[in-house]
Amino acid sequence: MRWLMWIPVAFGCGTEKEPATWAFDVTVSNKAEDCSDVNTEVEDEYKADIELAELCFCENMDGTDCSSDITQTRNTYSYEVYMDGDNISIEIDGQPFASGTVNGCRIEYGSPGWLHEGGDGDVQWTVQSLYMQADGTGTCDFDHDYDMLGVEEIEIVSSDDVNYPVGRKVRYVVTGSARAIEK
């Protein structure tokens, strides 16, 4: 589960929140079959295919493969994207998640620290998007069937749990479909 550790909040009297600019139903997965399904569809900014080994993996800070130490998971979320010029903020199910920029059909975003409080200790981690394409309006001409496609990289930045060492990076593929925005 994603828990936000710190968010600055501003309150205003009598103001209602504007509706999202884009909204997506997304799946975030590091399951082998999901990574293989999009193997030839995720592209870098030069339209070069990203290799399967770059899509889903686990790597410790010393460069060792930790794929056998993690559980393969698949989760679904609702991403709401709010635009202010080229700047974006993303909410998951109505809660602040990440911020970044949009450039045409590519988006880049990163999160603040998220905290997981577990029985073996607290773990703080961040999320960074890689190779992310997004189109909430149907104007981009993608060579795939998704409205949102790319990779999220999770990095452990602080940990009291020996099972989640600092510096570990885990990648997940993100696939999504645009949905109508409730006004």
C-alpha positions as CSV (number, residue, x, y, z in Angstrom):
1,M,0.0,0.0,0.0
2,R,1.2,3.5,-0.7
3,W,1.4,5.9,2.2
4,L,2.5,9.5,1.9
5,M,4.9,10.6,4.5
6,W,4.7,14.4,4.0
7,I,2.6,16.7,1.9
8,P,2.2,20.4,2.1
9,V,-1.5,21.3,2.1
10,A,-3.2,24.6,1.4
11,F,-6.7,25.3,2.4
12,G,-9.0,28.0,1.0
13,C,-12.5,29.1,2.1
14,G,-15.3,28.5,-0.4
15,T,-13.1,27.1,-3.2
16,E,-13.9,23.8,-4.8
17,K,-11.2,21.6,-6.4
18,E,-11.0,21.8,-10.1
19,P,-11.6,18.5,-11.9
20,A,-8.5,16.5,-13.2
21,T,-7.2,17.3,-16.7
22,W,-6.7,13.5,-17.4
23,A,-7.7,10.4,-15.5
24,F,-6.4,6.8,-16.0
25,D,-7.2,3.4,-14.6
26,V,-3.7,1.9,-14.3
27,T,-2.1,-1.4,-13.5
28,V,1.4,-1.4,-11.9
29,S,3.1,-4.7,-12.1
30,N,6.4,-6.5,-11.9
31,K,4.9,-9.9,-12.8
32,A,6.9,-11.6,-15.6
33,E,4.0,-12.0,-17.9
34,D,3.0,-8.3,-17.7
35,C,6.6,-7.2,-18.4
36,S,6.8,-9.6,-21.4
37,D,3.4,-8.3,-22.7
38,V,4.8,-4.8,-23.2
39,N,8.4,-5.8,-24.0
40,T,8.3,-4.3,-27.5
41,E,6.0,-1.4,-26.7
42,V,7.8,0.7,-24.1
43,E,10.1,3.2,-25.9
44,D,12.6,5.8,-24.9
45,E,12.3,9.4,-26.1
46,Y,14.0,8.4,-29.3
47,K,11.4,5.7,-30.1
48,A,13.9,2.9,-29.4
49,D,12.5,-0.2,-27.7
50,I,13.4,-0.7,-24.1
51,E,14.8,-4.1,-23.4
52,L,12.9,-6.6,-21.2
53,A,15.7,-6.5,-18.6
54,E,15.1,-2.8,-18.2
55,L,11.4,-3.0,-17.6
56,C,11.0,-5.1,-14.5
57,F,13.9,-5.9,-12.2
58,C,15.3,-5.6,-8.7
59,E,18.8,-4.3,-8.1
60,N,20.6,-3.6,-4.8
61,M,22.8,-0.6,-4.4
62,D,25.9,-2.8,-5.0
63,G,24.5,-3.9,-8.4
64,T,23.5,-7.4,-7.3
65,D,20.2,-8.8,-8.7
66,C,17.6,-9.1,-5.9
67,S,14.7,-10.4,-8.1
68,S,14.5,-13.6,-6.1
69,D,14.2,-11.6,-2.9
70,I,11.0,-9.8,-3.9
71,T,7.4,-10.8,-4.5
72,Q,5.9,-10.2,-7.9
73,T,2.8,-8.1,-7.6
74,R,0.1,-6.5,-9.7
75,N,-2.0,-3.6,-8.3
76,T,-4.6,-1.3,-9.9
77,Y,-5.0,2.4,-9.1
78,S,-6.8,5.4,-10.4
79,Y,-4.4,8.2,-11.4
80,E,-5.8,11.7,-11.8
81,V,-3.5,14.1,-13.5
82,Y,-3.8,17.9,-12.9
83,M,-2.0,20.2,-15.4
84,D,-0.8,23.7,-14.9
85,G,1.0,24.5,-18.1
86,D,3.7,21.9,-18.5
87,N,3.6,21.1,-14.8
88,I,1.6,18.2,-13.5
89,S,0.5,16.7,-10.2
90,I,-0.8,13.2,-9.9
91,E,-3.3,11.9,-7.3
92,I,-4.1,8.3,-6.6
93,D,-7.7,7.7,-5.6
94,G,-7.9,11.4,-4.6
95,Q,-4.6,11.5,-2.6
96,P,-1.5,13.4,-3.7
97,F,1.1,11.0,-5.2
98,A,3.7,12.7,-7.4
99,S,4.5,15.8,-9.4
100,G,6.4,16.5,-12.6
101,T,6.1,17.8,-16.2
102,V,4.5,16.9,-19.5
103,N,6.1,17.4,-22.9
104,G,3.7,16.4,-25.7
105,C,2.9,12.8,-25.1
106,R,5.6,12.1,-22.5
107,I,5.3,12.7,-18.8
108,E,8.0,12.6,-16.1
109,Y,7.2,12.5,-12.4
110,G,8.6,11.8,-9.1
111,S,7.2,11.3,-5.6
112,P,8.1,12.6,-2.2
113,G,9.0,9.9,0.4
114,W,6.4,7.3,1.1
115,L,6.5,5.4,4.4
116,H,5.6,1.8,5.0
117,E,5.4,0.9,8.7
118,G,5.9,-2.8,9.0
119,G,6.4,-5.4,11.7
120,D,10.1,-5.7,10.8
121,G,10.7,-1.9,10.7
122,D,9.8,1.2,8.8
123,V,10.7,1.6,5.1
124,Q,10.7,4.9,3.2
125,W,10.8,4.9,-0.6
126,T,10.3,7.2,-3.6
127,V,8.8,6.6,-7.1
128,Q,10.3,7.9,-10.3
129,S,8.7,7.5,-13.8
130,L,10.8,6.2,-16.7
131,Y,9.9,6.1,-20.4
132,M,6.3,7.2,-19.6
133,Q,3.9,8.0,-22.3
134,A,0.4,9.4,-21.5
135,D,-2.5,10.6,-23.5
136,G,-5.7,11.5,-21.7
137,T,-7.4,13.0,-24.7
138,G,-6.8,10.6,-27.6
139,T,-4.5,13.0,-29.6
140,C,-1.3,11.0,-29.4
141,D,-0.6,8.4,-32.1
142,F,0.8,5.6,-30.0
143,D,2.0,2.3,-31.5
144,H,0.3,0.4,-28.7
145,D,-3.1,-0.1,-27.2
146,Y,-2.6,1.9,-23.9
147,D,-3.3,5.5,-23.0
148,M,-0.6,5.3,-20.4
149,L,2.5,3.2,-20.7
150,G,5.9,3.2,-19.1
151,V,7.9,2.2,-16.0
152,E,7.9,3.3,-12.4
153,E,11.1,2.8,-10.4
154,I,10.8,2.5,-6.6
155,E,14.0,3.3,-4.6
156,I,14.4,2.5,-0.9
157,V,15.8,5.7,0.7
158,S,15.6,4.8,4.4
159,S,15.0,1.5,6.1
160,D,14.9,-0.2,9.5
161,D,13.9,-3.5,7.8
162,V,16.8,-5.7,6.7
163,N,14.5,-7.2,4.0
164,Y,14.5,-3.8,2.3
165,P,18.0,-2.4,2.1
166,V,18.7,1.2,1.4
167,G,19.5,1.8,-2.3
168,R,17.4,-1.1,-3.6
169,K,15.6,-0.3,-6.8
170,V,12.6,-2.2,-8.1
171,R,11.0,-1.5,-11.5
172,Y,7.3,-2.0,-12.4
173,V,5.6,-1.6,-15.8
174,V,2.6,0.8,-15.8
175,T,-0.2,0.2,-18.2
176,G,-3.4,2.3,-18.3
177,S,-6.6,3.3,-20.0
178,A,-7.9,6.9,-20.0
179,R,-11.3,7.3,-18.5
180,A,-13.9,10.1,-18.5
181,I,-13.5,12.8,-15.9
182,E,-16.4,13.6,-13.7
183,K,-17.1,17.4,-13.8
